[in-house]
Amino acid sequence: MTTQQLQTINGVAPSELRELVEAVSQDATQGQLAFQATTAWVDGTRSETHIKSFEWAGQSYTRDFTLTIDEPEELGGTNMGPNPQEVLLSALNACLLATFVALCSMQGIALEKVEITSNGKLDLRGFFQLDTTVPSGYQDLHWILTVKGNATAEQFQQVYEAALKASPNVWNLAQPVSIKSELQVER
């Protein structure tokens, strides 16, 4: 008995991605995902976020990750981890990078390098509510995706444009997302 080894490119198995695309096109429930993160205060500005599971097509899958998030000492923290804004940029970068690599792989483009550097500017006058005309979040975001591989600049540009449309986190940051929040007070 022989086992067939999956063909991969850039560490991605395009056949598995195509099977997933086919499954989702045949049954919309196969495309339903739900993620959850629980963040607890530790001390000062430091918190720990725990990722324990995610749901896919109504089934739960175990995960086990902990992220320590803190502010730099200069902003009142203890510098024990990236701050929330750096985590947000990291999530944007990682999502766009994963989308770009997957799309390149599905087109047979071999990659040597993919790197994203992003930045955003905040104005603390908004955070401290000193000026109501200043937003409390990023006023703009900018990133540069640098790529090297066996495609032409035009091919990379087409994949990049498709990745911008497909990346969930690019969409999440560029579009209004419905937010439902509540406060629960324990006694």
Backbone bond lengths (Angstrom), bond angles and torsions (degrees), N, CA, C in turn:
res aa  C-N    CA-C-N  psi(-1)  N-CA   C-N-CA  omega(-1)  CA-C   N-CA-C  phi
1 M - - - 1.439 - - 1.528 108.63 -
2 T 1.319 116.27 132.79 1.449 120.75 179.14 1.524 109.39 -114.39
3 T 1.283 113.97 147.44 1.463 118.72 175.39 1.513 107.81 -105.61
4 Q 1.320 114.94 135.62 1.447 119.74 -179.81 1.526 108.66 -86.08
5 Q 1.314 116.22 127.84 1.449 121.43 178.93 1.529 108.54 -87.27
6 L 1.325 116.17 133.73 1.455 120.76 178.54 1.519 110.34 -66.90
7 Q 1.306 115.27 137.38 1.456 120.44 174.68 1.525 108.12 -80.13
8 T 1.315 116.26 127.53 1.455 120.25 179.32 1.516 110.21 -121.51
9 I 1.298 114.00 155.89 1.451 122.03 172.06 1.528 105.41 -139.59
10 N 1.296 116.78 129.07 1.466 122.49 -178.20 1.534 111.41 61.45
11 G 1.334 116.92 26.20 1.460 121.07 -178.86 1.517 113.54 79.45
12 V 1.322 117.08 8.46 1.464 123.23 -178.57 1.523 108.26 -116.36
13 A 1.338 116.32 139.71 1.460 121.15 175.48 1.532 108.24 -97.98
14 P 1.332 118.36 99.33 1.468 120.42 -178.49 1.531 113.28 -55.51
15 S 1.314 117.50 -33.88 1.473 119.39 -179.95 1.528 111.09 -63.34
16 E 1.330 117.09 -37.18 1.466 119.59 177.29 1.525 111.06 -67.55
17 L 1.322 117.17 -39.54 1.462 120.10 177.43 1.527 110.57 -64.27
18 R 1.331 116.89 -41.54 1.467 120.05 179.03 1.524 110.73 -64.64
19 E 1.339 117.20 -38.45 1.469 120.37 176.07 1.520 111.17 -62.80
20 L 1.324 116.83 -39.94 1.460 120.94 178.22 1.533 110.36 -65.62
21 V 1.321 117.40 -44.51 1.465 121.34 177.55 1.529 109.45 -58.31
22 E 1.304 117.03 -44.90 1.474 121.84 179.29 1.530 110.90 -62.94
23 A 1.323 117.33 -44.44 1.472 121.07 179.99 1.527 110.73 -61.78
24 V 1.333 117.21 -42.92 1.463 120.84 -179.88 1.529 110.57 -68.03
25 S 1.343 116.69 -37.18 1.472 119.23 179.53 1.524 111.38 -68.51
26 Q 1.320 117.25 -28.50 1.469 121.71 179.34 1.520 113.27 -85.63
27 D 1.328 117.07 -29.03 1.469 122.07 -175.34 1.529 108.68 -146.06
28 A 1.321 116.45 104.93 1.474 121.17 -175.54 1.524 112.64 -58.36
29 T 1.327 118.78 -26.35 1.469 119.70 179.79 1.521 110.84 -65.63
30 Q 1.324 118.38 -23.51 1.461 121.73 177.93 1.530 111.92 -69.78
31 G 1.327 116.93 -12.77 1.454 120.74 179.15 1.520 113.14 -101.14
32 Q 1.322 117.18 3.88 1.459 120.90 -176.16 1.526 111.20 -90.17
33 L 1.319 115.55 118.53 1.465 122.47 179.75 1.525 108.99 -124.47
34 A 1.322 116.03 148.77 1.464 121.40 173.66 1.517 107.80 -139.65
35 F 1.320 115.30 131.97 1.458 121.42 -178.69 1.519 109.09 -118.62
36 Q 1.317 115.90 154.72 1.459 120.91 -179.79 1.514 109.52 -146.25
37 A 1.309 115.19 142.11 1.462 122.07 174.70 1.523 107.17 -135.93
38 T 1.325 116.46 137.06 1.461 121.52 176.78 1.522 107.69 -116.96
39 T 1.324 115.06 123.09 1.461 121.05 -177.30 1.521 109.24 -115.49
40 A 1.328 115.86 129.86 1.471 121.18 179.94 1.523 109.52 -122.83
41 W 1.312 114.69 140.80 1.450 122.06 176.45 1.520 109.42 -67.53
42 V 1.326 117.50 136.40 1.461 123.14 176.99 1.526 109.12 -104.66
43 D 1.341 115.83 -59.65 1.465 120.97 -178.85 1.516 107.85 -171.70
44 G 1.317 116.91 144.20 1.459 119.67 178.52 1.513 110.24 56.60
45 T 1.324 117.48 -125.08 1.465 121.44 178.18 1.526 112.25 -98.10
46 R 1.327 116.97 5.23 1.466 121.35 -176.42 1.516 110.87 -86.44
47 S 1.321 115.25 138.66 1.463 122.41 176.37 1.519 109.37 -139.39
48 E 1.322 115.02 162.83 1.463 121.11 173.60 1.518 108.40 -123.80
49 T 1.313 114.57 131.32 1.457 121.10 177.28 1.520 108.01 -107.53
50 H 1.328 114.93 130.64 1.459 121.35 179.87 1.526 109.12 -112.33
51 I 1.300 114.71 131.33 1.461 122.88 175.40 1.530 105.11 -111.91
52 K 1.315 117.55 117.18 1.465 120.24 -174.34 1.521 113.45 -113.19
53 S 1.327 117.65 -26.06 1.463 119.04 -177.97 1.519 109.38 -167.40
54 F 1.315 115.29 168.57 1.459 122.15 168.05 1.516 107.38 -142.02
55 E 1.309 115.87 159.66 1.466 120.71 179.17 1.512 109.76 -111.63
56 W 1.324 113.54 139.50 1.454 120.39 176.62 1.516 107.23 -137.75
57 A 1.308 115.44 122.56 1.467 122.65 179.60 1.527 111.18 51.84
58 G 1.335 115.61 40.04 1.452 121.03 176.59 1.519 115.41 82.06
59 Q 1.311 118.44 1.54 1.460 121.61 -179.90 1.527 109.18 -112.93
60 S 1.325 116.75 140.39 1.459 121.92 -178.88 1.529 110.40 -91.82
61 Y 1.314 115.44 139.40 1.455 122.33 178.26 1.522 108.35 -124.14
62 T 1.318 116.48 131.67 1.458 122.13 -176.00 1.515 111.41 -74.39
63 R 1.331 114.73 138.80 1.456 123.58 173.10 1.519 105.75 -133.19
64 D 1.314 118.88 163.08 1.458 120.61 178.60 1.526 109.24 -152.90
65 F 1.330 114.59 86.41 1.460 120.01 -178.82 1.519 109.92 -133.63
66 T 1.322 115.73 144.27 1.460 121.66 175.49 1.519 108.45 -129.88
67 L 1.320 115.37 131.58 1.460 121.77 177.60 1.525 108.32 -116.76
68 T 1.314 116.50 129.85 1.460 120.82 172.72 1.515 107.50 -95.87
69 I 1.325 115.66 127.02 1.453 121.69 -177.64 1.529 107.65 -123.52
70 D 1.319 116.70 135.34 1.456 121.70 -175.71 1.525 108.55 -153.55
71 E 1.287 115.34 170.84 1.460 121.28 175.47 1.532 108.72 -100.87
72 P 1.325 116.91 155.75 1.468 119.26 173.23 1.532 109.79 -62.87
73 E 1.317 116.22 155.66 1.467 120.83 178.10 1.525 111.08 -55.41
74 E 1.317 116.27 -36.24 1.467 121.05 -178.29 1.532 112.44 -64.39
75 L 1.340 116.35 -20.12 1.468 120.99 179.52 1.523 111.33 -110.92
76 G 1.337 116.99 21.70 1.459 120.87 174.52 1.510 115.57 92.89
77 G 1.310 117.88 4.91 1.457 121.20 -179.65 1.510 112.59 -98.83
78 T 1.343 115.16 -169.04 1.463 121.15 178.77 1.527 111.74 -115.22
79 N 1.344 116.66 5.82 1.461 122.22 175.35 1.531 112.91 58.80
80 M 1.338 116.31 37.56 1.472 121.04 -179.40 1.525 112.48 -88.57
81 G 1.324 117.47 -2.54 1.461 121.32 179.25 1.517 109.07 -176.12
82 P 1.325 116.81 175.91 1.462 119.51 177.66 1.527 109.66 -64.77
83 N 1.332 115.88 157.06 1.456 118.02 177.74 1.532 109.63 -86.97
84 P 1.330 118.01 169.50 1.467 119.79 -176.33 1.526 113.62 -56.54
85 Q 1.329 117.26 -35.80 1.465 119.46 -179.61 1.532 111.30 -69.23
86 E 1.325 116.76 -35.64 1.470 120.20 176.28 1.523 110.68 -69.96
87 V 1.323 117.06 -34.84 1.468 120.52 176.38 1.525 109.99 -66.13
88 L 1.339 116.28 -40.15 1.461 120.43 177.15 1.529 110.73 -61.26
89 L 1.337 117.14 -46.33 1.469 120.28 177.42 1.527 110.87 -62.40
90 S 1.336 116.71 -40.05 1.464 120.89 178.85 1.522 111.01 -62.14
91 A 1.334 116.46 -41.99 1.468 120.57 179.33 1.527 110.85 -65.42
92 L 1.321 116.58 -40.79 1.463 120.55 176.26 1.524 109.93 -61.44
93 N 1.335 116.61 -50.53 1.463 120.95 -179.40 1.522 111.80 -58.03
94 A 1.333 116.32 -48.86 1.463 120.66 -175.40 1.527 111.25 -64.37
95 C 1.330 117.07 -39.17 1.460 120.54 -179.79 1.522 110.79 -67.41
96 L 1.320 117.04 -46.70 1.458 120.27 179.31 1.523 110.87 -64.74
97 L 1.335 116.89 -40.79 1.461 121.05 178.66 1.540 110.90 -62.32
98 A 1.332 117.15 -47.38 1.473 120.40 -179.49 1.529 110.78 -62.35
99 T 1.325 116.65 -40.07 1.466 120.52 178.85 1.519 110.57 -65.32
100 F 1.326 116.76 -45.29 1.463 121.83 -179.57 1.530 110.66 -61.77
101 V 1.337 116.85 -46.68 1.469 120.88 -179.46 1.524 110.50 -63.39
102 A 1.325 117.46 -42.91 1.469 120.28 179.71 1.523 110.90 -61.73
103 L 1.332 116.90 -45.05 1.464 119.88 -179.64 1.524 111.53 -66.04
104 C 1.335 117.53 -40.85 1.472 120.06 175.42 1.522 110.39 -59.97
105 S 1.318 116.05 -45.07 1.465 120.74 -177.78 1.519 111.15 -62.15
106 M 1.326 117.02 -40.71 1.467 120.10 179.94 1.522 111.51 -66.89
107 Q 1.336 117.31 -22.21 1.465 120.91 177.31 1.525 112.46 -96.03
108 G 1.337 116.86 4.37 1.455 120.47 178.32 1.513 114.14 77.07
109 I 1.308 117.57 19.06 1.460 121.44 179.70 1.525 109.00 -87.40
110 A 1.322 116.48 117.88 1.465 121.47 177.85 1.522 108.87 -83.71
111 L 1.315 115.06 131.73 1.464 120.93 -177.43 1.517 111.71 -106.71
112 E 1.316 116.06 142.93 1.458 122.26 172.73 1.523 110.65 -105.63
113 K 1.344 116.17 -30.73 1.457 120.66 -176.95 1.522 108.87 -155.00
114 V 1.330 115.60 135.51 1.459 122.11 167.83 1.516 105.82 -140.48
115 E 1.326 116.01 124.84 1.455 120.61 -178.73 1.526 108.29 -143.85
116 I 1.325 115.38 137.52 1.462 120.39 177.36 1.517 108.11 -122.18
117 T 1.305 116.05 128.22 1.460 122.13 171.95 1.514 106.69 -115.68
118 S 1.329 115.93 121.32 1.459 119.93 -179.22 1.511 109.87 -122.24
119 N 1.315 114.55 155.50 1.456 119.56 175.06 1.516 109.37 -149.75
120 G 1.303 114.04 155.12 1.453 121.59 177.16 1.514 107.78 -145.80
121 K 1.301 115.70 153.69 1.459 119.78 -178.65 1.523 109.54 -116.40
122 L 1.329 113.80 133.69 1.463 121.94 176.88 1.515 109.06 -114.88
123 D 1.314 115.37 151.86 1.456 121.92 174.66 1.525 106.54 -120.46
124 L 1.329 116.99 112.81 1.459 121.37 -176.11 1.526 113.61 -62.55
125 R 1.335 117.98 -14.49 1.467 118.99 175.11 1.523 110.50 -61.80
126 G 1.331 117.04 -32.57 1.463 120.76 176.42 1.511 111.56 -72.82
127 F 1.335 117.57 -44.15 1.465 122.39 179.40 1.526 111.06 -59.97
128 F 1.327 116.18 -44.11 1.463 120.79 -179.36 1.534 112.53 -83.89
129 Q 1.327 115.90 1.44 1.467 123.10 -179.84 1.529 112.16 55.40
130 L 1.330 114.87 39.74 1.461 121.07 177.45 1.527 111.76 -83.98
131 D 1.328 116.49 -23.11 1.458 121.94 -179.52 1.520 107.27 -142.39
132 T 1.327 116.90 112.20 1.470 120.68 -175.50 1.526 112.90 -69.31
133 T 1.319 117.80 -11.52 1.462 119.42 177.74 1.531 112.13 -87.02
134 V 1.332 116.68 -7.94 1.468 121.00 -178.85 1.523 108.41 -99.54
135 P 1.341 117.80 122.51 1.469 119.33 178.52 1.527 111.27 -65.42
136 S 1.332 116.20 150.55 1.463 119.62 -179.85 1.528 111.89 -82.71
137 G 1.298 117.14 -11.39 1.462 120.53 179.64 1.516 112.00 -109.03
138 Y 1.329 113.95 -166.72 1.460 119.50 178.79 1.527 110.11 -58.12
139 Q 1.302 115.30 137.42 1.462 120.16 175.65 1.523 110.06 -86.21
140 D 1.311 116.25 -27.74 1.453 121.95 174.03 1.527 108.34 -162.64
141 L 1.296 114.48 158.68 1.467 121.75 176.39 1.519 107.89 -123.55
142 H 1.311 115.83 146.64 1.465 121.56 178.12 1.517 107.81 -141.28
143 W 1.312 116.37 138.23 1.463 118.92 173.89 1.512 110.13 -144.31
144 I 1.314 113.62 158.65 1.458 121.98 174.77 1.515 106.78 -126.32
145 L 1.317 115.81 122.68 1.460 121.58 173.73 1.522 106.38 -99.27
146 T 1.313 116.07 120.85 1.458 122.48 178.05 1.516 107.76 -106.88
147 V 1.320 116.31 130.90 1.458 120.24 -176.55 1.527 110.39 -137.08
148 K 1.338 113.68 147.03 1.463 121.17 174.34 1.521 106.61 -139.64
149 G 1.303 115.67 132.50 1.461 119.96 -179.98 1.516 110.64 -179.86
150 N 1.340 115.92 -165.67 1.454 120.12 -172.16 1.529 113.91 -95.17
151 A 1.324 118.09 29.60 1.461 121.92 177.33 1.528 109.39 -112.86
152 T 1.321 115.09 164.11 1.464 119.75 175.43 1.528 108.78 -79.70
153 A 1.311 115.81 164.68 1.466 120.59 176.66 1.527 109.96 -58.62
154 E 1.336 117.30 -38.02 1.463 120.97 179.71 1.532 110.87 -66.38
155 Q 1.328 117.45 -41.40 1.470 120.50 177.62 1.525 110.72 -63.76
156 F 1.323 116.43 -44.28 1.463 119.62 177.68 1.533 110.57 -61.50
157 Q 1.320 117.59 -40.32 1.462 120.82 179.63 1.526 110.77 -62.37
158 Q 1.335 117.27 -41.48 1.474 120.83 178.69 1.525 110.96 -63.68
159 V 1.327 116.75 -43.21 1.469 119.98 178.57 1.517 109.99 -65.85
160 Y 1.331 117.06 -40.72 1.456 121.25 179.56 1.525 110.79 -60.54
161 E 1.320 117.35 -46.21 1.458 121.04 179.06 1.533 111.17 -62.99
162 A 1.326 116.78 -39.06 1.472 120.09 176.94 1.525 110.78 -66.77
163 A 1.331 116.74 -38.38 1.465 120.46 179.18 1.523 111.03 -65.49
164 L 1.332 117.48 -38.90 1.462 120.49 177.74 1.526 110.89 -60.94
165 K 1.332 117.27 -37.72 1.464 121.50 178.94 1.523 111.78 -74.20
166 A 1.334 117.61 -31.37 1.464 121.66 -173.25 1.523 114.16 -92.34
167 S 1.310 118.76 -23.11 1.463 122.10 -175.00 1.525 111.46 -66.13
168 P 1.339 118.27 118.06 1.465 119.95 178.06 1.523 113.49 -58.07
169 N 1.329 118.61 -39.28 1.465 119.13 -176.83 1.518 112.93 -75.99
170 V 1.318 118.70 -29.69 1.463 119.63 171.93 1.527 107.91 -63.31
171 W 1.323 116.76 -45.13 1.463 121.25 178.48 1.526 110.29 -61.65
172 N 1.343 116.98 -46.93 1.467 120.83 -178.31 1.519 112.92 -57.81
173 L 1.319 117.24 -35.44 1.461 120.50 -178.75 1.528 112.54 -86.03
174 A 1.323 117.73 -25.27 1.462 121.06 -175.74 1.530 112.85 -91.08
175 Q 1.325 117.58 -19.76 1.459 121.48 -175.62 1.528 110.96 -116.78
176 P 1.323 116.55 152.43 1.461 117.60 172.73 1.528 109.69 -65.78
177 V 1.314 116.14 129.65 1.458 121.83 178.41 1.523 107.21 -111.64
178 S 1.305 116.84 132.08 1.458 120.48 178.61 1.528 109.31 -63.32
179 I 1.313 115.40 127.32 1.463 120.69 -179.81 1.513 108.40 -118.96
180 K 1.306 115.75 126.57 1.461 122.01 175.20 1.520 106.76 -120.13
181 S 1.313 116.58 115.86 1.461 119.47 -177.48 1.524 109.19 -126.92
182 E 1.305 114.22 158.88 1.464 119.71 175.76 1.510 109.24 -152.46
183 L 1.292 116.15 157.79 1.456 123.08 176.83 1.511 108.10 -109.48
184 Q 1.311 115.43 131.61 1.465 121.31 176.19 1.523 107.35 -118.97
185 V 1.325 117.43 119.96 1.448 122.15 -178.13 1.520 108.63 -103.77
186 E 1.329 116.38 123.29 1.462 121.37 176.28 1.511 109.21 -92.72
187 R 1.313 116.12 146.82 1.473 120.86 178.52 1.507 109.72 -121.15
